[in-house]
Every structure is written in C-alpha cells, then in structure tokens.
Amino acid sequence: MKKLPDKEQQSVKPIERISHLVTTDSYLPHSGGSRVYYANLYKNLLLHYPDEVTLLTKKVPGWQEYDRRESTERFRIRRRFHPLPSWKYAQLPKALPQLVSAAGTIISGEYDCLHCGDLFPQAFNGIFLRKIFHLPLIIFCHGDEISQTDKRRYQPRVRNLIYRNADAIIAANQFAYERLVRIGIPEARIHKLTPGVDLEDFHPGPRNPELIERYGLAGKKVLLTVARLVPRKGHRIVLQSLPKILRETPNLKYLVVGEGPEKARLEEMVRELGLSDVVTFVGDVVHGQIREFYNLCDAFIMVNRVDAGGDVESFGMVFTEANAMGKPVVGGRSGGTVEAVLEGETGFLVDPDSADEVAKRLLLLLNSEELSERMGSAGLRRVLAEFRWVTRAHALRQISAELVLKCRIRP
C-alpha cells in the first residue's frame, strides 16, 4: 500500500474499529481446511481487536447447534441458501439471489470492508458489491481455484476478471501466490498468509486409553490419515503400500478419519487386499476432537495428488497440525505440500503414484524410533516458531485497515 501524504494522515482518524462483512460458500461445521482457516483467522482477529465480523454463509448439516455455540455480539453468522454443487455455468442463476441478499445486508448495516472466501459466487458478487457500495474488497485464494479452472474454456476469463477487481488478495500459501502472479495479478496486491495452527488445541499429550481400547491399538504401530475420502487425498496408494509394510511390521493399525464419495470403493479395496483387521474407517470426527487421533499415531500420512479435474492440495493444514502434536508426517510430492512438509526434516514427501516409495518411507519411520522422534520434534519446533494464528490475524487487520483508510480519504 502507498503511504498517505502527511496532510492526509493528519486529517484521517486512526482505525479503531472495523466492521468486516465476510462471505463464504460454506463454513464450519462443514469440513475442509479452508473453513478451519477462516474460523481461526477471524477468531484471532476478534481476540486482539475491537472489530466486528458478520459472516454470510450457507446452511450445512449441524449449522444450528454450531451457530448457537460460536455466535457472539461481535461475531454474527447469517445463513441462507445451500452450498453450490459446482462452479459450472449452469449454477450462474443461483448467484443473483445471493447477490441481492448480500446487498440487503449491506444496506441494513454499516460495514467498512468486504471479504470473500470463495471465488464463485461470493467473489463474483463481490466485484458488483464493491462498485455499488464503495467497499474495499479482499478476496482469499487457496490456489485450487486457479488449477481447477485453468482447463475450462471460459472460466479463466471470469476468474481473472474477479481477481483483477480486488483491492487485495490473500494468498493462503505459496502455491496460490505463484499462480496469481502467473495469471497477471500485480504482486503489490497479493499478501501471503499461510494457515496457522491452534496451539491450544494441538500440542503433544498422552494417548486416550478409551480410544486405544475402542480401536484395538494396544501394542500396535499406528498410521493415521485425516482427510475427505476423495481421490486426490491418496488413500488408495496408502492401502496398496500396506501389504509391503506388514511383512516387516505386522503389528500395524491404520486409522482413516473422514467421510466422502470414495468410501465404498476404499472399503472394497480393503477386503480385496485382506486388510480388514488392519484398516479402520473411523468416519467424520469434529475438529475439536481431531487432536485425540493425532495423539494415537506413530506417523501421519496423506499422499495427496492432483486429480483429473485439476483439484490439488494447495498446502495441507493436517501436516502442520500433526507436527504440532510432535508427529512425523508423510505427504505427496504434489501441489503446495512442499510448503507444509520440510523434506527430510519434519517428514517425507513421496511420489503419490508409488506404493513402493510410500512403503519405504513409512518403514523408515515405523522401524526407527529415533528418526520418528527427531522429525516429530523438528515439526513441533517449526510450528511453534512459524505457524501462530495471531500473526496472521494482525496481518489481515493491517491490510483491512489500510484499505478502509484509503477508501475514507478518497474524494
């Protein structure tokens, strides 16, 4: 941001309180790393500033109970409609009532800036709301919005138009930052804010004896994956690696936390490979209880990959969460995971198509307590030094304040 001239600085009062209007296509309790990202970012912003946040989002299973628990006088959640099934042009008519609804919210309140957590329809609508109501517009980008639309015929044009009309773009990782630059967004308008880790929730602790008994983990080496059951999370390649691992480490259990459309196929694969006594599908676990499962494992693994539609892991918050628990991690050498996993230091990055390489790296961790502890400790030190949410909240507040101040002095 350009520095204001001295006369302008003297004539404008400091920004003491900002009223943020935030729009997202879905929000907690809907699962997903980006939803956790927003929840922690705004939670920490409100802890350190007298601001207000009004969140416009969609109805998802469990929303009533969640909203009753999390809403406060300064954090208001308003839900209408349901999340869009896709970004196809057939969904375009559904953007109009959402635009009208957001406009009505702005008219009935006093907001200083608009934050959009999703490209479509929120940021698409945001460029119109910015122009109509003269609100500074901040758009979040996680990177997969660009990789998923790259191969489309017309969507890249709309995508680029949206980003070009933003006053600032928050790149949630280096993967997103580089892709924004590639499509021509000026670097001066891009601010990288990687996900943090909630250190009150995620820290080393004892294993839960009730869970050890429930899943038969006593005396076992435990692998863990926490991810939606979709192809790009790489569950299949982990399952293919298990027979090789079991030859050297027969006392193994593999816990799979999450739900998704791949579940039936993965369960069938487990039966075909004779792994029914080894693999347990835990199902969805609320985010506040995930730490109990991280504590159970000897190593965390998610062999992320790029799927056929261009969907990709742009960071991988699960890796830094597992590191915060003192656990070594194994991730796919794909997308932005290289930023979350330091190869050979906090864990390993592997070829997401090679069951042999996955087995080799996991055996190194499972058979060497010294290596496992060293990598887990290195991961914990890195998280404590580099991944605190409060630093991200301060940065977002500064970006917002500069834009609001600039808007107020504009003729």
Buried (B, 14 or more C-beta within 10 A) or exposed (E): BEEBEEEEEEEBEEBEEBBBBBBBBBBBBBBBBBBBBBBBBBBBBBEEBEBBBBBBBBBBEEBEEBBEEBEEEBBBBBBEBEBBEEBEEEEBEBBEEBBEBBBEBBEEEEBBBBBBBBBBBBBBBBBBBBEEBEBBBBBBBBBBBBBBBBEBEEBBEBBBEBBBBBBBBBBBBBBBBBBBEEBEBEEEBBBBBBBBBBBEBBBBEEBBEEBBEEBEBEEBBBBBBBBBBBBBBBBBBBBBBBBBBBEEBEEBBBBBBBBBEBBEEBBEBBEEBEBEEBBBBBEEBEBEEBBBBBBBBBBBBBBBBBBEBBBBBBBBBBBBBBBBBBBBBBBBBBBBBBBBBBEEBBBBBBBBBBBEBBBBBBBBBBEEEEEBBBBBBBBBBBBBEEBBBBBBBBBBBEBBBBBBBBBBEEE
